[in-house]
Amino acid sequence: MYGTVEQADAYVKAHYASKSAERVRWLALEDEEKTIYLTQAFDMIERLPFRGRKAVVGQKNAFPRLPYQYGEDNPNVPECVISAETELALYLSDTKTQESSQKRKELIRDGVKSFSLGDLSENYGDVKSSSQAATVSTAYSCQACMQLLRPYLSGGFDTVSYTHLRAHETVLDLV
């Protein structure tokens, strides 16, 4: 795990209202259950495709990472990653959401590409095999987790406005 149960408890208390379903659900769990959810979250996060490289050759975990932590005196896991692990553990602890997610994975595995129910419809895209369906990660379903990990994830490029590019060009061309 990146963080501890105590860190997760503190995060939940700081980010969720006292009567919110998430906070009530998390604080009602035994420490052993919290550890299990945090471990599951850690394992899922470790399998994500991150940019950069591990900070130390032979490092077991994905974090800390370079180049994100160059020049920092703190070689530890960034707070946002620990927060993402907590958010994902909290998401995993919601059994209703997990049951729904499992049903979707089963539909995809069974070859369902879309379905409609009245005005509601869902499209799963072009899934070619059951092994591809199995690669659908629960971590990607947790939006709070993905937002926190976004700077580290592969698969995209940071965008910059045309005006920003022109500003750099102008500065570089000045004599």
C-alpha positions as CSV (number, residue, x, y, z in Angstrom):
1,M,0.0,0.0,0.0
2,Y,1.1,3.6,-0.6
3,G,-0.6,4.9,2.5
4,T,-1.9,3.6,5.8
5,V,-5.3,3.1,7.2
6,E,-4.8,6.1,9.5
7,Q,-3.9,8.3,6.4
8,A,-7.0,7.0,4.6
9,D,-9.2,7.7,7.7
10,A,-7.8,11.2,7.9
11,Y,-8.4,11.8,4.2
12,V,-12.0,10.6,4.3
13,K,-12.7,12.8,7.4
14,A,-11.1,15.8,5.6
15,H,-12.9,15.4,2.3
16,Y,-16.3,14.0,3.1
17,A,-19.1,15.5,5.2
18,S,-19.8,13.7,8.4
19,K,-23.2,12.4,7.2
20,S,-22.1,11.5,3.6
21,A,-22.7,7.9,2.6
22,E,-19.0,7.5,1.7
23,R,-17.7,8.7,5.0
24,V,-20.3,6.7,7.0
25,R,-19.5,3.6,5.0
26,W,-15.7,4.0,5.3
27,L,-15.7,4.7,9.1
28,A,-18.0,1.8,9.7
29,L,-15.5,-0.7,8.3
30,E,-13.0,-2.6,10.5
31,D,-9.4,-1.8,10.0
32,E,-8.8,-5.2,8.5
33,E,-11.5,-4.5,5.8
34,K,-10.0,-1.1,5.1
35,T,-6.6,-2.7,4.7
36,I,-8.1,-5.2,2.2
37,Y,-9.7,-2.3,0.1
38,L,-6.5,-0.2,0.2
39,T,-4.5,-3.3,-0.9
40,Q,-6.9,-3.9,-3.8
41,A,-6.7,-0.2,-4.7
42,F,-2.9,-0.3,-4.6
43,D,-2.8,-3.4,-6.8
44,M,-5.1,-1.8,-9.4
45,I,-3.1,1.4,-9.4
46,E,0.2,-0.5,-9.8
47,R,-1.2,-2.0,-13.1
48,L,-2.0,1.3,-14.7
49,P,0.3,2.6,-17.5
50,F,2.2,5.5,-16.0
51,R,4.5,8.0,-17.8
52,G,8.1,8.4,-16.8
53,R,10.0,5.8,-14.8
54,K,10.5,4.5,-11.3
55,A,12.7,6.8,-9.3
56,V,15.2,4.1,-8.3
57,V,16.4,1.1,-10.3
58,G,14.9,-2.1,-9.0
59,Q,12.2,-0.2,-7.1
60,K,9.3,-2.5,-6.4
61,N,6.4,-0.1,-6.6
62,A,5.4,2.4,-9.4
63,F,5.9,5.4,-7.2
64,P,7.9,7.6,-6.6
65,R,8.4,8.4,-10.3
66,L,10.7,10.4,-12.4
67,P,10.7,13.0,-14.0
68,Y,7.8,14.2,-11.8
69,Q,9.9,14.2,-8.7
70,Y,13.2,15.5,-10.0
71,G,14.7,18.1,-7.6
72,E,12.4,17.2,-4.8
73,D,13.8,16.5,-1.4
74,N,10.9,14.1,-0.7
75,P,11.5,10.7,-2.3
76,N,8.2,9.4,-1.0
77,V,5.0,8.7,-2.8
78,P,3.2,11.9,-3.7
79,E,0.2,12.8,-1.6
80,C,-2.1,12.8,-4.6
81,V,-1.2,9.2,-5.3
82,I,-2.0,8.2,-1.6
83,S,-5.3,10.2,-2.0
84,A,-6.1,8.3,-5.2
85,E,-5.5,5.0,-3.5
86,T,-7.9,6.1,-0.7
87,E,-10.5,7.2,-3.3
88,L,-10.3,3.9,-5.1
89,A,-10.5,2.0,-1.8
90,L,-13.6,4.0,-0.9
91,Y,-15.1,3.3,-4.4
92,L,-14.3,-0.5,-3.9
93,S,-16.1,-0.5,-0.6
94,D,-19.4,0.5,-2.2
95,T,-20.8,-3.0,-2.8
96,K,-23.8,-1.7,-4.9
97,T,-21.5,0.1,-7.3
98,Q,-19.2,-3.0,-7.5
99,E,-22.2,-5.3,-8.2
100,S,-23.3,-3.0,-11.1
101,S,-19.8,-2.8,-12.5
102,Q,-19.5,-6.6,-12.3
103,K,-22.8,-7.0,-14.2
104,R,-21.4,-4.7,-17.0
105,K,-18.2,-6.7,-17.2
106,E,-20.3,-9.9,-17.6
107,L,-22.4,-8.3,-20.3
108,I,-19.2,-7.3,-22.2
109,R,-17.7,-10.7,-21.7
110,D,-20.9,-12.3,-23.1
111,G,-20.6,-10.2,-26.2
112,V,-23.2,-7.5,-25.5
113,K,-22.2,-4.3,-27.3
114,S,-25.1,-2.1,-26.3
115,F,-28.5,-2.2,-24.7
116,S,-31.6,0.0,-24.3
117,L,-34.1,0.2,-21.6
118,G,-36.7,2.9,-22.3
119,D,-34.9,6.2,-22.7
120,L,-31.7,4.7,-21.1
121,S,-29.1,3.1,-23.3
122,E,-25.5,2.0,-22.8
123,N,-22.9,1.3,-25.4
124,Y,-19.8,-0.8,-24.7
125,G,-18.0,-0.2,-27.9
126,D,-16.3,-2.8,-30.1
127,V,-15.0,-5.4,-27.6
128,K,-13.4,-8.1,-29.6
129,S,-12.8,-10.8,-27.0
130,S,-13.5,-11.8,-23.4
131,S,-9.9,-11.2,-22.6
132,Q,-10.3,-7.6,-23.8
133,A,-13.3,-7.3,-21.6
134,A,-11.3,-8.5,-18.6
135,T,-8.9,-5.7,-19.1
136,V,-11.6,-3.1,-18.2
137,S,-10.2,-1.8,-15.0
138,T,-12.3,-0.8,-12.0
139,A,-9.7,1.9,-11.4
140,Y,-10.8,3.8,-14.6
141,S,-14.4,3.7,-13.3
142,C,-13.4,5.8,-10.2
143,Q,-13.4,9.3,-11.5
144,A,-11.9,10.8,-8.3
145,C,-9.0,8.4,-8.5
146,M,-8.4,9.1,-12.2
147,Q,-8.4,12.8,-11.6
148,L,-5.8,12.5,-8.9
149,L,-3.6,10.2,-11.1
150,R,-4.1,12.1,-14.3
151,P,-0.7,13.9,-14.4
152,Y,1.1,10.5,-14.2
153,L,-1.0,8.4,-16.7
154,S,0.2,7.5,-20.2
155,G,-1.8,7.6,-23.3
156,G,-2.2,11.2,-24.0
157,F,-0.5,14.5,-24.4
158,D,-0.9,17.7,-22.4
159,T,-2.4,20.3,-24.6
160,V,-1.2,23.9,-24.9
161,S,-3.1,26.8,-26.4
162,Y,-1.9,28.3,-29.7
163,T,-1.5,31.7,-27.9
164,H,0.8,30.0,-25.3
165,L,2.9,28.5,-28.1
166,R,3.1,31.9,-29.9
167,A,4.2,33.6,-26.7
168,H,7.1,31.2,-26.4
169,E,8.0,31.7,-30.0
170,T,7.9,35.4,-29.6
171,V,10.1,35.3,-26.5
172,L,12.6,33.0,-28.2
173,D,12.8,35.2,-31.4
174,L,13.4,38.5,-29.5
175,V,16.9,40.0,-29.8
